[in-house]
C-alpha cells in the first residue's frame, strides 16, 4: 500500500476552515429556521403526493442537480420500500429546456412546464440560493394562479421569491456553496419525513 503524501499545514488549515464554515452555517440555520416552517413544507408535500398530486421541483445550475436529487429520492426510494411518488423535475429534460429556450425564453422554461404539469392541490418546490432566479419566480407565479402551494428553498431572506412563497425555507448565508450544503440537509429531511408518512 502506497503511503499518502504528507499534508502541509496550509492544506490542513484550509480543510479545517472549510468544514468549520459549514458547521457554522448549519448552526445558524438551526437557530434561525423555525421548525414550524419545515413541518409545513413536509405536511404540504405529503398531502399532495398522498393525493397523487404532482410535486414539481426546479432550479438552475447546482440547484438543478438538487432538483434532480429530490425527485430521484421520491420517485425511487429514500430509506423505505413504498410506491413511487409523483415528483417531477422541471430542470432535467434537455429537449424541453433547449427547445423552449431557443424558441421563446429561458426565463419561462419552468413556468411553461408548470402550465403543463401543475394542478390545484399540487406543490412546487423552487430552489435558488439568491431567491432571485427569474425562471423560478415565473414558475411560482403560474403555480399560484393554478392553486398550488409554493415552497422556496433559498439563501438568507429569500430574495424576490419570498413574496411568492407560501413556505420559505431560507438559509442564513450569502455564500452559494454553504447555502447548497444546508439545502441538502433540509431536503434530505423533507424526503425522509414524507416517505415515513406515506410508506
C-alpha positions as CSV (number, residue, x, y, z in Angstrom):
1,X,0.0,0.0,0.0
2,X,1.4,3.4,-1.0
3,X,1.6,5.9,1.8
4,X,-0.2,9.2,1.2
5,X,1.9,12.3,0.8
6,X,2.2,14.3,4.0
7,X,-0.4,17.1,4.3
8,X,1.0,20.6,4.6
9,X,-0.1,22.8,7.5
10,X,-1.6,25.2,5.0
11,X,-3.7,22.4,3.4
12,X,-4.9,21.1,6.8
13,X,-5.8,24.6,7.9
14,X,-7.7,25.2,4.7
15,X,-9.7,22.0,5.1
16,X,-10.4,22.8,8.8
17,X,-11.6,26.3,7.7
18,X,-13.9,24.9,5.0
19,X,-15.5,22.4,7.5
20,X,-15.8,25.0,10.2
21,X,-17.6,27.3,7.9
22,X,-20.1,24.6,7.0
23,X,-20.7,23.8,10.7
24,X,-21.2,27.5,11.4
25,X,-23.9,27.9,8.8
26,X,-25.6,24.7,9.9
27,X,-25.7,26.0,13.5
28,X,-27.0,29.4,12.4
29,X,-29.7,27.6,10.4
30,X,-30.7,25.6,13.5
31,X,-31.1,28.8,15.4
32,X,-32.9,30.9,12.8
33,X,-35.1,28.5,10.8
34,X,-38.5,28.0,12.5
35,X,-39.2,24.2,12.7
36,X,-42.9,25.0,12.1
37,X,-42.0,26.2,8.5
38,X,-40.2,22.9,7.8
39,X,-43.1,21.0,9.2
40,X,-45.5,23.0,7.0
41,X,-43.4,22.0,4.0
42,X,-43.4,18.3,4.9
43,X,-47.2,18.5,5.5
44,X,-47.9,20.2,2.2
45,X,-45.7,17.8,0.2
46,X,-47.1,14.7,2.0
47,X,-50.7,15.9,1.4
48,X,-50.1,16.5,-2.3
49,X,-48.2,13.2,-3.0
50,X,-50.7,11.3,-0.8
51,X,-53.5,12.5,-3.0
52,X,-51.5,11.7,-6.2
53,X,-51.0,15.4,-7.0
54,X,-47.7,16.4,-8.5
55,X,-44.7,17.8,-6.7
56,X,-42.8,20.0,-9.2
57,X,-39.1,20.8,-8.4
58,X,-36.9,23.3,-10.3
59,X,-33.7,25.2,-10.0
60,X,-30.6,26.2,-12.1
61,X,-27.0,25.0,-12.0
62,X,-26.3,23.3,-8.7
63,X,-29.9,23.8,-7.7
64,X,-30.9,21.9,-10.9
65,X,-28.8,19.0,-9.6
66,X,-30.6,19.3,-6.3
67,X,-34.0,19.3,-8.0
68,X,-33.0,16.0,-9.8
69,X,-31.7,14.6,-6.5
70,X,-35.0,15.3,-4.7
71,X,-37.2,13.8,-7.4
72,X,-34.9,10.8,-7.7
73,X,-35.4,10.1,-4.0
74,X,-39.1,10.4,-4.1
75,X,-39.8,8.6,-7.4
76,X,-37.4,5.9,-6.3
77,X,-36.8,5.4,-2.6
78,X,-35.0,7.2,0.2
79,X,-34.9,4.7,3.1
80,X,-38.1,2.7,2.9
81,X,-39.8,0.4,0.4
82,X,-43.0,2.1,-0.9
83,X,-44.9,3.1,-4.1
84,X,-43.3,5.6,-6.4
85,X,-44.4,9.2,-5.8
86,X,-45.4,11.8,-8.4
87,X,-42.3,14.1,-8.2
88,X,-41.4,15.8,-11.5
89,X,-38.1,17.6,-12.1
90,X,-38.5,20.6,-14.4
91,X,-34.7,21.0,-14.7
92,X,-33.8,17.7,-16.3
93,X,-35.4,17.3,-19.8
94,X,-32.9,18.7,-22.2
95,X,-35.3,18.6,-25.2
96,X,-37.9,20.8,-23.3
97,X,-35.2,23.1,-21.9
98,X,-33.4,23.7,-25.1
99,X,-36.4,23.8,-27.5
100,X,-38.4,26.3,-25.3
101,X,-35.3,28.4,-24.5
102,X,-34.3,28.6,-28.2
103,X,-37.8,29.4,-29.5
104,X,-39.0,31.6,-26.6
105,X,-37.1,32.4,-23.5
106,X,-35.1,30.6,-20.7
107,X,-36.9,32.9,-18.3
108,X,-40.2,31.0,-19.0
109,X,-38.8,27.5,-19.3
110,X,-40.1,26.4,-15.9
111,X,-43.4,28.4,-16.0
112,X,-44.3,26.6,-19.3
113,X,-43.7,23.2,-17.7
114,X,-45.7,24.3,-14.6
115,X,-48.6,25.1,-17.0
116,X,-48.2,21.5,-18.4
117,X,-47.9,19.6,-15.1
118,X,-49.2,21.8,-12.4
119,X,-52.7,21.3,-10.8
120,X,-54.7,22.6,-7.9
121,X,-53.6,20.9,-4.7
122,X,-50.1,20.3,-6.1
123,X,-46.9,21.7,-4.8
124,X,-43.9,23.4,-6.5
125,X,-40.5,23.5,-4.7
126,X,-38.3,26.2,-6.2
127,X,-34.6,26.2,-5.3
128,X,-32.5,29.3,-5.7
129,X,-29.6,30.4,-3.5
130,X,-30.2,34.0,-4.3
131,X,-34.0,33.7,-4.3
132,X,-34.0,35.9,-7.5
133,X,-33.9,33.3,-10.3
134,X,-36.3,34.8,-12.9
135,X,-37.4,31.4,-14.3
136,X,-38.2,30.0,-10.8
137,X,-40.1,33.2,-10.0
138,X,-42.1,32.9,-13.2
139,X,-42.9,29.3,-12.3
140,X,-44.2,30.4,-8.9
141,X,-46.4,33.0,-10.5
142,X,-48.1,30.3,-12.7
143,X,-48.3,27.9,-9.8
144,X,-50.1,30.5,-7.6
145,X,-52.6,31.0,-10.4
146,X,-53.3,27.3,-10.5
147,X,-53.9,27.0,-6.8
148,X,-50.6,25.2,-6.0
149,X,-48.6,25.6,-2.8
150,X,-45.2,27.3,-3.3
151,X,-42.2,26.3,-1.3
152,X,-38.9,28.2,-1.7
153,X,-35.5,26.8,-0.7
154,X,-33.2,29.8,-0.7
155,X,-30.4,31.8,0.9
156,X,-30.9,34.5,3.5
157,X,-34.1,36.4,3.2
158,X,-35.5,34.6,0.2
159,X,-34.9,37.4,-2.3
160,X,-37.8,38.1,-4.7
161,X,-39.2,34.5,-4.2
162,X,-40.1,35.3,-0.6
163,X,-43.1,37.3,-1.6
164,X,-44.4,34.5,-3.8
165,X,-43.7,31.7,-1.3
166,X,-46.4,30.1,0.9
167,X,-43.5,28.5,2.8
168,X,-40.0,30.0,2.8
169,X,-37.0,27.9,3.9
170,X,-34.1,30.3,3.8
171,X,-30.5,29.5,4.9
172,X,-28.8,32.4,6.8
173,X,-25.9,32.9,4.4
174,X,-24.9,34.7,1.2
175,X,-22.4,32.0,0.2
176,X,-23.7,29.8,-2.6
177,X,-21.7,26.7,-1.6
178,X,-22.6,27.0,2.0
179,X,-26.3,27.5,1.2
180,X,-26.3,24.5,-1.0
181,X,-24.7,22.3,1.7
182,X,-27.5,23.2,4.1
183,X,-30.1,22.7,1.3
184,X,-29.0,19.1,1.1
185,X,-29.7,18.6,4.8
186,X,-33.1,20.2,4.6
187,X,-34.3,18.3,1.5
188,X,-33.0,15.0,2.8
189,X,-35.0,15.6,5.9
190,X,-38.0,16.5,3.8
191,X,-37.7,13.3,1.8
192,X,-37.2,11.2,4.9
193,X,-40.3,12.6,6.6
194,X,-42.6,12.5,3.5
195,X,-41.6,8.9,2.9
196,X,-42.1,7.9,6.5
197,X,-45.6,9.3,6.5
198,X,-46.6,7.8,3.1
199,X,-44.8,4.4,3.3
